[in-house]
Amino acid sequence: MIRTARRTRRALQAAGAGAAALLALSACSSSGDSSATTSDSSASASSADEPSGAVTVFAAASLKESFTALGENFEKAHPGTKVTFSFGGSDSLAASITGGAPADVFASASPKTMKIVTEAGDAVGPPATFVRNQLEIATLPGNPDRIGSLADLTKSGLKVVLCDKTVPCGAAAQKALDAGSLTLEPVSYEQDVKSALTKVELKEADAAVVYRTDVRAADGKVAGVEFPESADAVNEYPIVRLKGADNADAADAFIALVRSPEGQKVLTGAGFLKP
């Protein structure tokens, strides 16, 4: 009887030890699964934060060279993204946006044209000024007409081109002319600053009032002449994400790049002024 009782007690102890070992093993396994799940969850969240897909940017014509470079940088930094640009006169772009044209980001050459979009309720949050730009006179290479001031553009027989007054560069040119109490009758009004510059590049005009960034981008095809009245007509450039953007994450990421030190380096290198 005593031996039987001892055997029974030993069996129960062994069973208890085995159960404890199984519980410990189960706990370890459960802990490992939890860590793996947490790790997988973190990786998934990190992947979700990374912008991907296409983003459409409507931007003022004067931003063409610098934004194209920034778009390439953005695509390299975020594999799987594609930036598509539509460059033009800010007023035309604003009208397209309020008319329902699909876009994710709008970068305007003036607060006035940006206001068209914000007042229509097509912007998300307040626009942010990211650069400023100043006017310059573009002349034929070598400046054969010896243009040295804004007043020289009023000389008889000189063919001068301006941006339309509804376009930011045209409104700024008019402001500069008013500051100098000058009256100028151009041979044509162009719908964006690049069109005005092209008239000089093709020698269809002797001079045009454009932004200094456009003179620099022309890479020697025109000469630039600074004039003091331009200080009274410096344009601020605002940028904003658009309401109903198809790719809000990528839109926000592109805007962040434009405003970042890297973006500012590209923009100031193109001749833009800091905000």
HELIX and SHEET records of a PDB file:
HELIX    1   1 ILE A    2  ASP A   49  1                                  48    
HELIX    2   2 ALA A   61  LEU A   63  5                                   3    
HELIX    3   3 LYS A   64  ALA A   77  1                                  14    
HELIX    4   4 SER A   90  THR A   98  1                                   9    
HELIX    5   5 PRO A  111  GLU A  119  1                                   9    
HELIX    6   6 ALA A  151  THR A  154  5                                   4    
HELIX    7   7 PRO A  168  ALA A  179  1                                  12    
HELIX    8   8 VAL A  193  GLU A  201  1                                   9    
HELIX    9   9 ARG A  212  ALA A  217  1                                   6    
HELIX   10  10 PRO A  228  ASP A  232  5                                   5    
HELIX   11  11 ALA A  248  ARG A  259  1                                  12    
HELIX   12  12 PRO A  261  GLY A  269  1                                   9    
SHEET    1   A 5 THR A  81  GLY A  88  0                                        
SHEET    2   A 5 GLY A  53  ALA A  60  1                                        
SHEET    3   A 5 VAL A 105  ALA A 107  1                                        
SHEET    4   A 5 ASN A 235  LEU A 242 -1                                        
SHEET    5   A 5 ALA A 123  ASN A 133 -1                                        
SHEET    1   B 5 SER A 188  GLU A 190  0                                        
SHEET    2   B 5 VAL A 160  CYS A 163  1                                        
SHEET    3   B 5 ALA A 207  TYR A 211  1                                        
SHEET    4   B 5 LEU A 135  THR A 139 -1                                        
SHEET    5   B 5 ALA A 223  VAL A 225 -1                                        
END                                                                             
